[in-house]
Amino acid sequence: MYVEDAKILIDTPEDIAYALNHADIKAVDYILYSHIDPDHTMGMRVIEQLRLDWLANSIGSICRNPIIVASLPSIIKDLRCQGTKYGSALDYYESLNLVSSQAITSLELTSMHIDLIPVDSSANVTIFVFTQDSNKVIYAPCDVKPFPENDIFRDADCLIIGNTIVGDVLKDGFILENDNPLREELFVIDEIIELKSKYHIKKVIITHLEEDWGKSYDDYKELQKQFNEIEFAYDGLEINY
């Protein structure tokens, strides 16, 4: 997810460089991390493409505008454990002044306020709440079940949420039985509807859609007709508030 008003990128999956180019994104000033699963962090090397000038570096000139890398304290600590035999990737980028890391629970910017809400007491997964003027958007990309109890989610304009299973019949005709353990980990549509109703959320966009669900985007567009203000995301989706 990219927040244009503040040049914020949330998470760096392996294909993030391609995604940024495809969306014609010119600048990233902040990278916020939701959690440390590989599909959300292993594209961290995009920091080099965004800030590292090897020619300037070769004559001793360092980066003057480091990216702010921020998340909950426990997630920043975990990020420092990721790297190679040479050590922490985050530490390396800090040594080159490409990034400046911050352990935070909220971020106050000129254009908006962002709250980082931990999913549970371990604080290893984040839900982001963006507030700008009278608008509120919640971004809950992954590993957010069970969804935490918090009035901050109430009356949001939009909830963008992952961790969902779409349908009971999945790829190659796989039937998702009621006792399948995936139901404990991932939301089904009825649970998303309950969440929307509980917090009086105007609109829900379901993201992090998996190939294993065995559906095309045409299938998702057809499914949307069954629900009120529930939609499915696609690469390059733009949302304006």
N, C-alpha and C positions, 0 to 999 in steps of 0.2 A: 504494500500500500504506500502511496506517495501523497503527501498533503501539500498541495501547491502553494498555498498562502504562506507557509512557513518553511518550505523546502525541506520537509521531513520525510525520510524514508523509514518505513518500519520493516525490519528483517531483511536479510540478504541471502536468499536461496541461491543455489548453484547457478541458475540462469539469469541472475539479476542484471548483469551487464547487458545482455540481450534485451531484457524487458525495458530497461531504462532507455536504450537506444530506440527500441520499437515505439515507445511512448514519447519520444523526442524530448526527454527530460534533460535540461541543460545544467541544473545546479542541485547539489545536495549539501545542506548545512548541518543537518542532524540525522543520525541513525539511531532509532530506538529499537530495542530488541524485546520481543514478547516472551521468548524462552530459548533454550539452547539446543533444541533438537536440530539435527543436521540440515533438514530441509528448510530451516529458517536462518541458519548461520553460516553454512559452508561456502557461501559466496562472498565472505568478508573481504576477499582479495580485491573486490571492486574498489576498495579504499585507495589502492594504488592507482587505479585508472582515474579516479576522481581527483587525487591530490598529488601524486608523486611525479616530479619532473626530474628524470634521471640526469639530464644534462646540467640543470641548475645544481642538483645535488652533487655532481662530480666536481664542482668548483666551490663547494662549501656553502651554497645558498640553501636555506631550509624553507619549508612551507610556512607561510605567514598566516594562513587561514585554516587551521585544523578543523576537521569535522568533529562536532560534539557527538560522542557515542554514549548513550545513556540508557539506563534501565533500573529496575529495582536492585537494591544492594546485593542480594543473593545471586541475581542473574549476572551482574557485572563480575562477581567473584567466580562464577562458573565459566564465564567467557574467558577468563584468564587461564583456565585449564585447557583451552583448545589451542592446538597448534601442531608443530612438528617436532622432530628430535632437536631442533634448534631452539625450541621454547615457545612461549605464548605468542600467538599472532597479534593479539591486542597490545601486549607490551612492546612488540617490535614496531608497530605503527606509532605508538606513543614515542618511542625513542627517536623516530624520524620526524616527530612533530606533525604527523599527518592527521592524528586524532587527539582529542582530549576526552578522557572518560569521566563520567559523572554517575554516581549512585544516587538516584532520586526517587521520590514518590509523587512528585508533581513538577510541572514545568510551566512557568509563566512567561509568555511571549507577548510582544506588542499586539499581534493579531489574534491570539487565542490563549486559552488556558487548557492544559492537559493534565488529567489525573491518571496515575498508574495504579490500578486496583489489583492486588494479588488475588488469585483464584482461591487459595487456601492458606493455611498458617505457614506452610513451607515457603511461600512467596517465590516459587520457582517458575510461575506462569503469570503473565500480565494481561489484564484487560485495559484498554485505553479508552478514556472518555474525553472527547474534544468538545470544548464549549467556546462558542464565538457569538457574542451578542446574545440573541435569544435562541440560537441554534445549538443542539446537542447531538453528537454522533458517537456511538459506541463501536469500538473495533475489538472483537473477541475472536482472534484468528484460529486458535488451536488449543486443545487440551483444557477446555473451559467447562467440562462437566465433572461434578455438579456445579452449576452456575452459582456464584456467591450471592448471598443476601446483602443488598446494599441499595438504599434509597437514591443513590446518585444515578442509578439507571432509569429512574422514573421519568416518564414524559419525554423520552428522547425522540428526536425526529427520525433517527435511523439506527438500527442495529445491524452491523455487518458481522456475521458469525460463521465460523467453521465448525469442525467436529460434528458433522451431520452424516446420517445415512439417508439417502433419498430413495424410498421405495422398499418394498419387501421382496421383490424379485430383482436380483442384481445380475451382474455379468454372467453370461453363458447359462442363464436360467437359475442361478443359485438362489435358493429360498432362504431368507433370513428368519429362522425360527425364533419364537419368543424367548427361548432359553439361550440363544447365542450370546456369548460374552461381549460381542461388539456393542450390544444394546446397553451395556453398563458403561461403556466408554464414550459412545457417540450418541448425539441427539437424533431422534426420529422427528418427522415433521410435526406430529401431534405435540411433542414437547416444545418445539419452537413456537407453535401457536400459543401454548400455555404461557410461555415466557413473554411473548409479545403482549398478551392480555394482562398478565400480572403487573407489568411495569408500564402499561399504557403507552407502548412504543408504536409510533405511527407506521413505520415501514421496516421490513426486515429484508436484507440481502444475504443469501446463503453463498458462502465462498468455500475455498479449499475442497472443491469437488474432485472426487477420485475416479480414476479410470475403472476401478473395480466395481463401481456402481453400474457400469455398462450402459450409460445413457449419452445420447448426442445432445447438442444444445437445442436442437429442434424438440427433442423429448422434454427438456426442461421448460422451454417456452410453452409447450402444451400443458405441462403440469401447473404452470403459473395461473392458468385460467381457473383452477380449482380453488385458489386461495385469495384472500383479501390482503393486498399490500405485502405479499411475500414474493420475492423475485430471486433469480439465480444469477450469479456473477459470471463474467467472462473476461478473458485477458484483454486489458485495455479499457475496461469499463470506466467511465467518468461520471462522478456524482457531484452535483452543484448545490450548495446551500448558501 
